[in-house]
Amino acid sequence: MTHDVKTIEVLREALDDEYRARATYQKVIDTFGPVRPFVNIVEAEDRHAQALLALFARFGVEPPPDKWAGRVPAPPDLLEACQAGVEAEIDNEAMYERLLRQTEHPDVLAVMRRLQQASQERHLPAFRRCLERMGGADGTVPNGVRMPPS
């Protein structure tokens, strides 16, 4: 399968982001136990990484190593973990929007759109619910910041 340098750069950035998310959510589980939604989403992040790794294999390109596993700090509490999850999924959507404009490869576009959709339609709402459970119904989070709108 043919590819261009820019498409591989796009895949590398996306994979690094999925690795970071997986490591971050795994650290929450390692620190606080098998709490929702982290136990479900860490598995989804692994599936996301696997989908991107499959593209590397199809292109015959060596993927970058996971530099995040075991190297992310634990959040101080579950409230901040949920807030970080909300922020990470919002950032993930923006990253995919930017990366989708940088490639025209149909297989890459299809996978990245699917990952972006999962992030926005499943992960972000789950972290927002987590934040509401931890921070109260008004959506207030640490430092008095309001939760981003749904």
N, CA, C and O atoms as a GROMACS GRO file, in nm:
protein
  600
    1MET      N    1   0.085  -0.118   0.000
    1MET     CA    2   0.000   0.000   0.000
    1MET      C    3   0.090   0.124   0.000
    1MET      O    4   0.188   0.130   0.074
    2THR      N    5   0.056   0.220  -0.081
    2THR     CA    6   0.139   0.340  -0.092
    2THR      C    7   0.105   0.440   0.017
    2THR      O    8  -0.007   0.445   0.068
    3HIS      N    9   0.204   0.520   0.050
    3HIS     CA   10   0.186   0.623   0.151
    3HIS      C   11   0.285   0.736   0.124
    3HIS      O   12   0.379   0.721   0.046
    4ASP      N   13   0.261   0.848   0.188
    4ASP     CA   14   0.353   0.960   0.176
    4ASP      C   15   0.407   0.994   0.314
    4ASP      O   16   0.354   0.948   0.416
    5VAL      N   17   0.512   1.072   0.318
    5VAL     CA   18   0.579   1.106   0.443
    5VAL      C   19   0.483   1.176   0.539
    5VAL      O   20   0.483   1.148   0.659
    6LYS      N   21   0.401   1.266   0.488
    6LYS     CA   22   0.308   1.342   0.573
    6LYS      C   23   0.207   1.248   0.639
    6LYS      O   24   0.173   1.266   0.756
    7THR      N   25   0.158   1.150   0.565
    7THR     CA   26   0.062   1.056   0.621
    7THR      C   27   0.125   0.978   0.736
    7THR      O   28   0.060   0.954   0.838
    8ILE      N   29   0.250   0.939   0.722
    8ILE     CA   30   0.318   0.866   0.829
    8ILE      C   31   0.338   0.957   0.950
    8ILE      O   32   0.325   0.912   1.064
    9GLU      N   33   0.370   1.084   0.928
    9GLU     CA   34   0.382   1.178   1.039
    9GLU      C   35   0.249   1.193   1.113
    9GLU      O   36   0.245   1.198   1.236
   10VAL      N   37   0.140   1.198   1.038
   10VAL     CA   38   0.007   1.207   1.095
   10VAL      C   39  -0.020   1.083   1.182
   10VAL      O   40  -0.068   1.095   1.294
   11LEU      N   41   0.010   0.967   1.129
   11LEU     CA   42  -0.010   0.844   1.204
   11LEU      C   43   0.075   0.839   1.331
   11LEU      O   44   0.028   0.795   1.436
   12ARG      N   45   0.198   0.886   1.321
   12ARG     CA   46   0.286   0.887   1.439
   12ARG      C   47   0.229   0.976   1.549
   12ARG      O   48   0.228   0.938   1.666
   13GLU      N   49   0.182   1.093   1.512
   13GLU     CA   50   0.126   1.183   1.613
   13GLU      C   51   0.001   1.123   1.676
   13GLU      O   52  -0.017   1.129   1.798
   14ALA      N   53  -0.085   1.067   1.594
   14ALA     CA   54  -0.208   1.007   1.646
   14ALA      C   55  -0.175   0.891   1.740
   14ALA      O   56  -0.235   0.879   1.846
   15LEU      N   57  -0.082   0.806   1.700
   15LEU     CA   58  -0.046   0.691   1.784
   15LEU      C   59   0.016   0.738   1.916
   15LEU      O   60  -0.016   0.682   2.021
   16ASP      N   61   0.103   0.838   1.911
   16ASP     CA   62   0.162   0.889   2.034
   16ASP      C   63   0.054   0.941   2.129
   16ASP      O   64   0.062   0.920   2.250
   17ASP      N   65  -0.046   1.008   2.074
   17ASP     CA   66  -0.156   1.059   2.157
   17ASP      C   67  -0.236   0.944   2.219
   17ASP      O   68  -0.274   0.951   2.336
   18GLU      N   69  -0.261   0.840   2.143
   18GLU     CA   70  -0.334   0.724   2.196
   18GLU      C   71  -0.251   0.653   2.303
   18GLU      O   72  -0.306   0.609   2.404
   19TYR      N   73  -0.121   0.642   2.281
   19TYR     CA   74  -0.033   0.583   2.382
   19TYR      C   75  -0.038   0.664   2.512
   19TYR      O   76  -0.048   0.608   2.622
   20ARG      N   77  -0.032   0.796   2.499
   20ARG     CA   78  -0.034   0.883   2.617
   20ARG      C   79  -0.165   0.869   2.692
   20ARG      O   80  -0.166   0.859   2.815
   21ALA      N   81  -0.276   0.867   2.620
   21ALA     CA   82  -0.406   0.852   2.685
   21ALA      C   83  -0.415   0.718   2.757
   21ALA      O   84  -0.461   0.711   2.871
   22ARG      N   85  -0.372   0.613   2.691
   22ARG     CA   86  -0.377   0.480   2.752
   22ARG      C   87  -0.294   0.476   2.880
   22ARG      O   88  -0.338   0.424   2.982
   23ALA      N   89  -0.173   0.532   2.875
   23ALA     CA   90  -0.085   0.533   2.992
   23ALA      C   91  -0.145   0.617   3.106
   23ALA      O   92  -0.136   0.580   3.223
   24THR      N   93  -0.205   0.729   3.070
   24THR     CA   94  -0.264   0.817   3.171
   24THR      C   95  -0.380   0.748   3.240
   24THR      O   96  -0.389   0.750   3.363
   25TYR      N   97  -0.470   0.687   3.162
   25TYR     CA   98  -0.586   0.622   3.221
   25TYR      C   99  -0.544   0.497   3.298
   25TYR      O  100  -0.607   0.462   3.399
   26GLN      N  101  -0.441   0.429   3.253
   26GLN     CA  102  -0.390   0.312   3.327
   26GLN      C  103  -0.331   0.356   3.460
   26GLN      O  104  -0.345   0.285   3.560
   27LYS      N  105  -0.267   0.472   3.464
   27LYS     CA  106  -0.210   0.523   3.589
   27LYS      C  107  -0.320   0.553   3.689
   27LYS      O  108  -0.303   0.530   3.809
   28VAL      N  109  -0.434   0.603   3.641
   28VAL     CA  110  -0.547   0.628   3.730
   28VAL      C  111  -0.593   0.496   3.790
   28VAL      O  112  -0.619   0.489   3.911
   29ILE      N  113  -0.604   0.393   3.709
   29ILE     CA  114  -0.647   0.261   3.758
   29ILE      C  115  -0.544   0.206   3.856
   29ILE      O  116  -0.581   0.152   3.960
   30ASP      N  117  -0.416   0.217   3.824
   30ASP     CA  118  -0.311   0.168   3.912
   30ASP      C  119  -0.313   0.239   4.048
   30ASP      O  120  -0.280   0.180   4.150
   31THR      N  121  -0.352   0.366   4.046
   31THR     CA  122  -0.351   0.447   4.168
   31THR      C  123  -0.479   0.433   4.249
   31THR      O  124  -0.474   0.425   4.372
   32PHE      N  125  -0.593   0.432   4.183
   32PHE     CA  126  -0.722   0.437   4.253
   32PHE      C  127  -0.806   0.310   4.240
   32PHE      O  128  -0.914   0.302   4.298
   33GLY      N  129  -0.757   0.212   4.167
   33GLY     CA  130  -0.832   0.089   4.148
   33GLY      C  131  -0.914   0.094   4.020
   33GLY      O  132  -0.908   0.190   3.944
   34PRO      N  133  -0.992  -0.012   3.998
   34PRO     CA  134  -1.069  -0.025   3.872
   34PRO      C  135  -1.194   0.064   3.870
   34PRO      O  136  -1.306   0.014   3.875
   35VAL      N  137  -1.172   0.195   3.862
   35VAL     CA  138  -1.282   0.291   3.866
   35VAL      C  139  -1.332   0.323   3.726
   35VAL      O  140  -1.257   0.325   3.628
   36ARG      N  141  -1.463   0.347   3.720
   36ARG     CA  142  -1.523   0.390   3.594
   36ARG      C  143  -1.504   0.539   3.579
   36ARG      O  144  -1.500   0.610   3.680
   37PRO      N  145  -1.493   0.588   3.460
   37PRO     CA  146  -1.496   0.519   3.332
   37PRO      C  147  -1.358   0.472   3.286
   37PRO      O  148  -1.344   0.420   3.175
   38PHE      N  149  -1.258   0.489   3.370
   38PHE     CA  150  -1.120   0.461   3.329
   38PHE      C  151  -1.099   0.316   3.286
   38PHE      O  152  -1.026   0.290   3.191
   39VAL      N  153  -1.163   0.221   3.356
   39VAL     CA  154  -1.142   0.080   3.321
   39VAL      C  155  -1.193   0.048   3.180
   39VAL      O  156  -1.136  -0.034   3.110
   40ASN      N  157  -1.300   0.114   3.141
   40ASN     CA  158  -1.353   0.091   3.006
   40ASN      C  159  -1.273   0.168   2.900
   40ASN      O  160  -1.244   0.116   2.792
   41ILE      N  161  -1.239   0.290   2.933
   41ILE     CA  162  -1.175   0.375   2.833
   41ILE      C  163  -1.030   0.334   2.809
   41ILE      O  164  -0.980   0.350   2.698
   42VAL      N  165  -0.961   0.283   2.911
   42VAL     CA  166  -0.823   0.238   2.888
   42VAL      C  167  -0.822   0.125   2.786
   42VAL      O  168  -0.730   0.116   2.704
   43GLU      N  169  -0.922   0.038   2.790
   43GLU     CA  170  -0.933  -0.070   2.690
   43GLU      C  171  -0.962  -0.012   2.552
   43GLU      O  172  -0.908  -0.060   2.452
   44ALA      N  173  -1.046   0.090   2.546
   44ALA     CA  174  -1.076   0.154   2.418
   44ALA      C  175  -0.952   0.221   2.361
   44ALA      O  176  -0.927   0.215   2.240
   45GLU      N  177  -0.873   0.286   2.447
   45GLU     CA  178  -0.750   0.350   2.399
   45GLU      C  179  -0.654   0.246   2.344
   45GLU      O  180  -0.582   0.272   2.247
   46ASP      N  181  -0.651   0.129   2.405
   46ASP     CA  182  -0.566   0.022   2.352
   46ASP      C  183  -0.615  -0.020   2.213
   46ASP      O  184  -0.535  -0.043   2.123
   47ARG      N  185  -0.746  -0.032   2.197
   47ARG     CA  186  -0.801  -0.066   2.065
   47ARG      C  187  -0.769   0.043   1.963
   47ARG      O  188  -0.742   0.013   1.846
   48HIS      N  189  -0.772   0.168   2.006
   48HIS     CA  190  -0.738   0.279   1.915
   48HIS      C  191  -0.593   0.266   1.869
   48HIS      O  192  -0.564   0.280   1.750
   49ALA      N  193  -0.504   0.239   1.964
   49ALA     CA  194  -0.363   0.222   1.929
   49ALA      C  195  -0.347   0.104   1.833
   49ALA      O  196  -0.269   0.113   1.738
   50GLN      N  197  -0.418  -0.004   1.857
   50GLN     CA  198  -0.409  -0.121   1.770
   50GLN      C  199  -0.457  -0.089   1.628
   50GLN      O  200  -0.399  -0.138   1.531
   51ALA      N  201  -0.561  -0.008   1.616
   51ALA     CA  202  -0.611   0.030   1.483
   51ALA      C  203  -0.505   0.110   1.408
   51ALA      O  204  -0.487   0.092   1.288
   52LEU      N  205  -0.437   0.199   1.478
   52LEU     CA  206  -0.330   0.277   1.414
   52LEU      C  207  -0.209   0.189   1.382
   52LEU      O  208  -0.147   0.204   1.277
   53LEU      N  209  -0.176   0.099   1.472
   53LEU     CA  210  -0.065   0.006   1.447
   53LEU      C  211  -0.091  -0.080   1.324
   53LEU      O  212   0.002  -0.113   1.251
   54ALA      N  213  -0.216  -0.116   1.302
   54ALA     CA  214  -0.251  -0.195   1.183
   54ALA      C  215  -0.221  -0.116   1.056
   54ALA      O  216  -0.180  -0.174   0.955
   55LEU      N  217  -0.242   0.016   1.060
   55LEU     CA  218  -0.209   0.098   0.943
   55LEU      C  219  -0.058   0.102   0.919
   55LEU      O  220  -0.013   0.094   0.805
   56PHE      N  221   0.018   0.114   1.026
   56PHE     CA  222   0.165   0.108   1.010
   56PHE      C  223   0.205  -0.023   0.944
   56PHE      O  224   0.288  -0.024   0.853
   57ALA      N  225   0.146  -0.132   0.989
   57ALA     CA  226   0.179  -0.264   0.933
   57ALA      C  227   0.141  -0.270   0.785
   57ALA      O  228   0.217  -0.322   0.703
   58ARG      N  229   0.024  -0.218   0.750
   58ARG     CA  230  -0.020  -0.219   0.610
   58ARG      C  231   0.072  -0.136   0.522
   58ARG      O  232   0.092  -0.169   0.405
   59PHE      N  233   0.128  -0.029   0.578
   59PHE     CA  234   0.220   0.056   0.502
   59PHE      C  235   0.362   0.002   0.505
   59PHE      O  236   0.449   0.052   0.433
   60GLY      N  237   0.387  -0.100   0.588
   60GLY     CA  238   0.522  -0.154   0.599
   60GLY      C  239   0.618  -0.058   0.666
   60GLY      O  240   0.737  -0.055   0.633
   61VAL      N  241   0.568   0.021   0.760
   61VAL     CA  242   0.649   0.122   0.830
   61VAL      C  243   0.654   0.085   0.978
   61VAL      O  244   0.554   0.048   1.038
   62GLU      N  245   0.773   0.098   1.034
   62GLU     CA  246   0.792   0.072   1.177
   62GLU      C  247   0.722   0.182   1.259
   62GLU      O  248   0.749   0.300   1.237
   63PRO      N  249   0.634   0.144   1.351
   63PRO     CA  250   0.568   0.246   1.434
   63PRO      C  251   0.662   0.297   1.542
   63PRO      O  252   0.759   0.230   1.578
   64PRO      N  253   0.633   0.415   1.593
   64PRO     CA  254   0.715   0.465   1.704
   64PRO      C  255   0.688   0.383   1.830
   64PRO      O  256   0.578   0.330   1.846
   65PRO      N  257   0.786   0.374   1.918
   65PRO     CA  258   0.763   0.300   2.042
   65PRO      C  259   0.672   0.380   2.136
   65PRO      O  260   0.656   0.501   2.121
   66ASP      N  261   0.616   0.311   2.231
   66ASP     CA  262   0.533   0.374   2.334
   66ASP      C  263   0.626   0.433   2.439
   66ASP      O  264   0.685   0.360   2.518
   67LYS      N  265   0.638   0.564   2.439
   67LYS     CA  266   0.726   0.631   2.535
   67LYS      C  267   0.652   0.672   2.662
   67LYS      O  268   0.712   0.731   2.752
   68TRP      N  269   0.524   0.641   2.671
   68TRP     CA  270   0.441   0.686   2.783
   68TRP      C  271   0.416   0.580   2.889
   68TRP      O  272   0.399   0.615   3.006
   69ALA      N  273   0.413   0.455   2.854
   69ALA     CA  274   0.377   0.348   2.948
   69ALA      C  275   0.462   0.356   3.074
   69ALA      O  276   0.585   0.352   3.067
   70GLY      N  277   0.395   0.367   3.187
   70GLY     CA  278   0.464   0.371   3.315
   70GLY      C  279   0.536   0.501   3.345
   70GLY      O  280   0.611   0.509   3.442
   71ARG      N  281   0.515   0.603   3.263
   71ARG     CA  282   0.591   0.728   3.280
   71ARG      C  283   0.504   0.851   3.302
   71ARG      O  284   0.555   0.963   3.299
   72VAL      N  285   0.378   0.832   3.325
   72VAL     CA  286   0.292   0.949   3.351
   72VAL      C  287   0.266   0.959   3.501
   72VAL      O  288   0.254   0.857   3.569
   73PRO      N  289   0.257   1.080   3.553
   73PRO     CA  290   0.231   1.095   3.697
   73PRO      C  291   0.084   1.065   3.730
   73PRO      O  292  -0.005   1.081   3.646
   74ALA      N  293   0.063   1.022   3.851
   74ALA     CA  294  -0.074   0.997   3.897
   74ALA      C  295  -0.139   1.131   3.932
   74ALA      O  296  -0.073   1.219   3.986
   75PRO      N  297  -0.266   1.145   3.902
   75PRO     CA  298  -0.336   1.266   3.946
   75PRO      C  299  -0.354   1.260   4.098
   75PRO      O  300  -0.353   1.151   4.156
   76PRO      N  301  -0.370   1.375   4.162
   76PRO     CA  302  -0.382   1.375   4.308
   76PRO      C  303  -0.511   1.310   4.360
   76PRO      O  304  -0.515   1.259   4.472
   77ASP      N  305  -0.616   1.314   4.279
   77ASP     CA  306  -0.742   1.254   4.321
   77ASP      C  307  -0.828   1.225   4.197
   77ASP      O  308  -0.793   1.262   4.085
   78LEU      N  309  -0.941   1.158   4.221
   78LEU     CA  310  -1.028   1.119   4.108
   78LEU      C  311  -1.096   1.239   4.043
   78LEU      O  312  -1.123   1.238   3.923
   79LEU      N  313  -1.123   1.341   4.120
   79LEU     CA  314  -1.184   1.461   4.062
   79LEU      C  315  -1.092   1.519   3.954
   79LEU      O  316  -1.137   1.550   3.844
   80GLU      N  317  -0.965   1.534   3.987
   80GLU     CA  318  -0.872   1.588   3.888
   80GLU      C  319  -0.848   1.489   3.774
   80GLU      O  320  -0.822   1.530   3.661
   81ALA      N  321  -0.856   1.360   3.803
   81ALA     CA  322  -0.843   1.259   3.697
   81ALA      C  323  -0.958   1.273   3.597
   81ALA      O  324  -0.937   1.264   3.476
   82CYS      N  325  -1.079   1.294   3.648
   82CYS     CA  326  -1.195   1.311   3.559
   82CYS      C  327  -1.183   1.439   3.478
   82CYS      O  328  -1.214   1.440   3.359
   83GLN      N  329  -1.138   1.547   3.542
   83GLN     CA  330  -1.118   1.674   3.471
   83GLN      C  331  -1.014   1.657   3.363
   83GLN      O  332  -1.032   1.705   3.251
   84ALA      N  333  -0.904   1.588   3.395
   84ALA     CA  334  -0.799   1.564   3.295
   84ALA      C  335  -0.854   1.482   3.179
   84ALA      O  336  -0.816   1.505   3.064
   85GLY      N  337  -0.943   1.387   3.208
   85GLY     CA  338  -1.004   1.307   3.103
   85GLY      C  339  -1.088   1.393   3.010
   85GLY      O  340  -1.081   1.378   2.888
   86VAL      N  341  -1.166   1.484   3.066
   86VAL     CA  342  -1.247   1.575   2.984
   86VAL      C  343  -1.155   1.657   2.894
   86VAL      O  344  -1.177   1.667   2.773
   87GLU      N  345  -1.052   1.716   2.954
   87GLU     CA  346  -0.961   1.801   2.877
   87GLU      C  347  -0.888   1.721   2.769
   87GLU      O  348  -0.870   1.769   2.657
   88ALA      N  349  -0.845   1.599   2.803
   88ALA     CA  350  -0.772   1.516   2.706
   88ALA      C  351  -0.860   1.482   2.587
   88ALA      O  352  -0.813   1.482   2.473
   89GLU      N  353  -0.987   1.451   2.611
   89GLU     CA  354  -1.075   1.414   2.501
   89GLU      C  355  -1.112   1.535   2.415
   89GLU      O  356  -1.132   1.521   2.295
   90ILE      N  357  -1.121   1.652   2.475
   90ILE     CA  358  -1.144   1.774   2.397
   90ILE      C  359  -1.021   1.801   2.310
   90ILE      O  360  -1.033   1.833   2.191
   91ASP      N  361  -0.903   1.788   2.370
   91ASP     CA  362  -0.778   1.806   2.293
   91ASP      C  363  -0.766   1.702   2.182
   91ASP      O  364  -0.717   1.732   2.074
   92ASN      N  365  -0.811   1.580   2.210
   92ASN     CA  366  -0.804   1.472   2.112
   92ASN      C  367  -0.888   1.507   1.989
   92ASN      O  368  -0.845   1.484   1.876
   93GLU      N  369  -1.006   1.563   2.011
   93GLU     CA  370  -1.090   1.602   1.897
   93GLU      C  371  -1.019   1.707   1.811
   93GLU      O  372  -1.018   1.698   1.689
   94ALA      N  373  -0.960   1.806   1.878
   94ALA     CA  374  -0.889   1.911   1.805
   94ALA      C  375  -0.770   1.854   1.728
   94ALA      O  376  -0.744   1.893   1.614
   95MET      N  377  -0.698   1.762   1.790
   95MET     CA  378  -0.584   1.700   1.722
   95MET      C  379  -0.631   1.627   1.596
   95MET      O  380  -0.573   1.643   1.489
   96TYR      N  381  -0.738   1.546   1.610
   96TYR     CA  382  -0.785   1.473   1.494
   96TYR      C  383  -0.838   1.566   1.386
   96TYR      O  384  -0.818   1.540   1.267
   97GLU      N  385  -0.904   1.675   1.423
   97GLU     CA  386  -0.949   1.772   1.323
   97GLU      C  387  -0.831   1.824   1.242
   97GLU      O  388  -0.837   1.834   1.120
   98ARG      N  389  -0.723   1.857   1.313
   98ARG     CA  390  -0.603   1.907   1.246
   98ARG      C  391  -0.538   1.799   1.160
   98ARG      O  392  -0.501   1.825   1.046
   99LEU      N  393  -0.525   1.678   1.213
   99LEU     CA  394  -0.460   1.570   1.139
   99LEU      C  395  -0.541   1.526   1.017
   99LEU      O  396  -0.484   1.490   0.915
  100LEU      N  397  -0.672   1.530   1.028
  100LEU     CA  398  -0.757   1.489   0.915
  100LEU      C  399  -0.736   1.581   0.794
  100LEU      O  400  -0.756   1.539   0.680
  101ARG      N  401  -0.697   1.705   0.819
  101ARG     CA  402  -0.671   1.799   0.709
  101ARG      C  403  -0.535   1.778   0.645
  101ARG      O  404  -0.504   1.837   0.542
  102GLN      N  405  -0.452   1.692   0.706
  102GLN     CA  406  -0.315   1.676   0.658
  102GLN      C  407  -0.292   1.549   0.577
  102GLN      O  408  -0.179   1.524   0.534
  103THR      N  409  -0.395   1.471   0.556
  103THR     CA  410  -0.380   1.350   0.474
  103THR      C  411  -0.504   1.332   0.389
  103THR      O  412  -0.613   1.380   0.422
  104GLU      N  413  -0.485   1.263   0.279
  104GLU     CA  414  -0.598   1.229   0.192
  104GLU      C  415  -0.613   1.079   0.178
  104GLU      O  416  -0.698   1.032   0.101
  105HIS      N  417  -0.532   1.004   0.250
  105HIS     CA  418  -0.535   0.858   0.236
  105HIS      C  419  -0.667   0.806   0.294
  105HIS      O  420  -0.694   0.827   0.412
  106PRO      N  421  -0.749   0.738   0.213
  106PRO     CA  422  -0.882   0.698   0.258
  106PRO      C  423  -0.882   0.605   0.380
  106PRO      O  424  -0.968   0.619   0.468
  107ASP      N  425  -0.788   0.512   0.388
  107ASP     CA  426  -0.785   0.422   0.504
  107ASP      C  427  -0.750   0.497   0.632
  107ASP      O  428  -0.809   0.472   0.737
  108VAL      N  429  -0.656   0.589   0.621
  108VAL     CA  430  -0.616   0.669   0.737
  108VAL      C  431  -0.731   0.759   0.781
  108VAL      O  432  -0.761   0.769   0.900
  109LEU      N  433  -0.795   0.822   0.685
  109LEU     CA  434  -0.909   0.909   0.717
  109LEU      C  435  -1.020   0.830   0.786
  109LEU      O  436  -1.078   0.877   0.884
  110ALA      N  437  -1.050   0.712   0.736
  110ALA     CA  438  -1.158   0.631   0.794
  110ALA      C  439  -1.126   0.593   0.938
  110ALA      O  440  -1.211   0.605   1.026
  111VAL      N  441  -1.004   0.548   0.963
  111VAL     CA  442  -0.967   0.508   1.100
  111VAL      C  443  -0.968   0.629   1.193
  111VAL      O  444  -1.023   0.622   1.303
  112MET      N  445  -0.909   0.738   1.149
  112MET     CA  446  -0.903   0.855   1.237
  112MET      C  447  -1.041   0.914   1.264
  112MET      O  448  -1.068   0.960   1.375
  113ARG      N  449  -1.128   0.913   1.167
  113ARG     CA  450  -1.265   0.961   1.192
  113ARG      C  451  -1.336   0.872   1.293
  113ARG      O  452  -1.410   0.921   1.379
  114ARG      N  453  -1.314   0.742   1.283
  114ARG     CA  454  -1.376   0.648   1.376
  114ARG      C  455  -1.322   0.671   1.518
  114ARG      O  456  -1.398   0.668   1.615
  115LEU      N  457  -1.192   0.694   1.532
  115LEU     CA  458  -1.134   0.718   1.663
  115LEU      C  459  -1.182   0.850   1.722
  115LEU      O  460  -1.210   0.860   1.841
  116GLN      N  461  -1.190   0.951   1.637
  116GLN     CA  462  -1.239   1.081   1.682
  116GLN      C  463  -1.384   1.070   1.728
  116GLN      O  464  -1.422   1.127   1.831
  117GLN      N  465  -1.463   0.999   1.654
  117GLN     CA  466  -1.604   0.981   1.690
  117GLN      C  467  -1.618   0.909   1.824
  117GLN      O  468  -1.699   0.949   1.907
  118ALA      N  469  -1.541   0.804   1.845
  118ALA     CA  470  -1.547   0.732   1.972
  118ALA      C  471  -1.509   0.824   2.088
  118ALA      O  472  -1.572   0.820   2.194
  119SER      N  473  -1.408   0.904   2.066
  119SER     CA  474  -1.365   0.997   2.169
  119SER      C  475  -1.476   1.095   2.205
  119SER      O  476  -1.504   1.118   2.322
  120GLN      N  477  -1.537   1.152   2.104
  120GLN     CA  478  -1.638   1.256   2.128
  120GLN      C  479  -1.774   1.202   2.171
  120GLN      O  480  -1.842   1.264   2.252
  121GLU      N  481  -1.813   1.088   2.118
  121GLU     CA  482  -1.947   1.036   2.147
  121GLU      C  483  -1.952   0.942   2.267
  121GLU      O  484  -2.058   0.921   2.325
  122ARG      N  485  -1.836   0.885   2.304
  122ARG     CA  486  -1.836   0.791   2.417
  122ARG      C  487  -1.744   0.836   2.531
  122ARG      O  488  -1.786   0.842   2.646
  123HIS      N  489  -1.618   0.865   2.499
  123HIS     CA  490  -1.523   0.897   2.606
  123HIS      C  491  -1.553   1.030   2.673
  123HIS      O  492  -1.560   1.038   2.796
  124LEU      N  493  -1.571   1.135   2.595
  124LEU     CA  494  -1.596   1.267   2.653
  124LEU      C  495  -1.722   1.267   2.740
  124LEU      O  496  -1.717   1.318   2.852
  125PRO      N  497  -1.835   1.214   2.693
  125PRO     CA  498  -1.953   1.211   2.781
  125PRO      C  499  -1.928   1.129   2.909
  125PRO      O  500  -1.978   1.165   3.016
  126ALA      N  501  -1.853   1.020   2.899
  126ALA     CA  502  -1.825   0.938   3.018
  126ALA      C  503  -1.741   1.017   3.119
  126ALA      O  504  -1.766   1.010   3.239
  127PHE      N  505  -1.643   1.092   3.070
  127PHE     CA  506  -1.562   1.172   3.162
  127PHE      C  507  -1.642   1.289   3.218
  127PHE      O  508  -1.620   1.328   3.333
  128ARG      N  509  -1.732   1.344   3.141
  128ARG     CA  510  -1.818   1.451   3.194
  128ARG      C  511  -1.908   1.397   3.305
  128ARG      O  512  -1.928   1.463   3.407
  129ARG      N  513  -1.962   1.277   3.286
  129ARG     CA  514  -2.044   1.215   3.392
  129ARG      C  515  -1.958   1.190   3.516
  129ARG      O  516  -2.002   1.212   3.628
  130CYS      N  517  -1.837   1.143   3.495
  130CYS     CA  518  -1.743   1.120   3.605
  130CYS      C  519  -1.720   1.250   3.681
  130CYS      O  520  -1.722   1.252   3.804
  131LEU      N  521  -1.697   1.356   3.608
  131LEU     CA  522  -1.672   1.486   3.669
  131LEU      C  523  -1.794   1.533   3.748
  131LEU      O  524  -1.779   1.588   3.857
  132GLU      N  525  -1.912   1.512   3.695
  132GLU     CA  526  -2.034   1.550   3.766
  132GLU      C  527  -2.048   1.470   3.894
  132GLU      O  528  -2.086   1.524   3.998
  133ARG      N  529  -2.017   1.339   3.888
  133ARG     CA  530  -2.025   1.255   4.009
  133ARG      C  531  -1.925   1.302   4.115
  133ARG      O  532  -1.956   1.303   4.234
  134MET      N  533  -1.807   1.339   4.072
  134MET     CA  534  -1.700   1.377   4.164
  134MET      C  535  -1.710   1.521   4.211
  134MET      O  536  -1.677   1.552   4.325
  135GLY      N  537  -1.756   1.609   4.122
  135GLY     CA  538  -1.752   1.751   4.152
  135GLY      C  539  -1.884   1.814   4.183
  135GLY      O  540  -1.891   1.934   4.211
  136GLY      N  541  -1.990   1.737   4.178
  136GLY     CA  542  -2.121   1.794   4.205
  136GLY      C  543  -2.198   1.823   4.078
  136GLY      O  544  -2.141   1.831   3.969
  137ALA      N  545  -2.326   1.838   4.094
  137ALA     CA  546  -2.416   1.856   3.980
  137ALA      C  547  -2.393   1.987   3.906
  137ALA      O  548  -2.429   1.998   3.789
  138ASP      N  549  -2.332   2.088   3.974
  138ASP     CA  550  -2.314   2.216   3.906
  138ASP      C  551  -2.197   2.216   3.809
  138ASP      O  552  -2.176   2.314   3.738
  139GLY      N  553  -2.120   2.107   3.806
  139GLY     CA  554  -2.011   2.097   3.711
  139GLY      C  555  -1.887   2.175   3.751
  139GLY      O  556  -1.795   2.190   3.671
  140THR      N  557  -1.883   2.225   3.876
  140THR     CA  558  -1.766   2.297   3.921
  140THR      C  559  -1.652   2.199   3.945
  140THR      O  560  -1.672   2.091   4.000
  141VAL      N  561  -1.536   2.237   3.903
  141VAL     CA  562  -1.418   2.152   3.918
  141VAL      C  563  -1.314   2.226   4.001
  141VAL      O  564  -1.340   2.339   4.044
  142PRO      N  565  -1.198   2.167   4.026
  142PRO     CA  566  -1.099   2.234   4.109
  142PRO      C  567  -1.071   2.378   4.063
  142PRO      O  568  -1.076   2.408   3.944
  143ASN      N  569  -1.043   2.463   4.159
  143ASN     CA  570  -1.011   2.604   4.134
  143ASN      C  571  -1.132   2.682   4.084
  143ASN      O  572  -1.116   2.792   4.031
  144GLY      N  573  -1.252   2.629   4.100
  144GLY     CA  574  -1.372   2.700   4.061
  144GLY      C  575  -1.399   2.709   3.913
  144GLY      O  576  -1.489   2.782   3.871
  145VAL      N  577  -1.322   2.638   3.833
  145VAL     CA  578  -1.340   2.639   3.688
  145VAL      C  579  -1.466   2.560   3.654
  145VAL      O  580  -1.494   2.458   3.716
  146ARG      N  581  -1.541   2.606   3.557
  146ARG     CA  582  -1.661   2.533   3.516
  146ARG      C  583  -1.626   2.430   3.411
  146ARG      O  584  -1.535   2.449   3.331
  147MET      N  585  -1.699   2.322   3.414
  147MET     CA  586  -1.680   2.216   3.317
  147MET      C  587  -1.714   2.268   3.179
  147MET      O  588  -1.811   2.342   3.164
  148PRO      N  589  -1.636   2.231   3.077
  148PRO     CA  590  -1.667   2.273   2.940
  148PRO      C  591  -1.807   2.227   2.902
  148PRO      O  592  -1.850   2.120   2.945
  149PRO      N  593  -1.879   2.304   2.822
  149PRO     CA  594  -2.015   2.266   2.783
  149PRO      C  595  -2.016   2.138   2.700
  149PRO      O  596  -1.922   2.107   2.628
  150SER      N  597  -2.126   2.066   2.712
  150SER     CA  598  -2.142   1.941   2.634
  150SER      C  599  -2.169   1.972   2.490
  150SER      O  600  -2.185   1.881   2.410
   0.00000   0.00000   0.00000
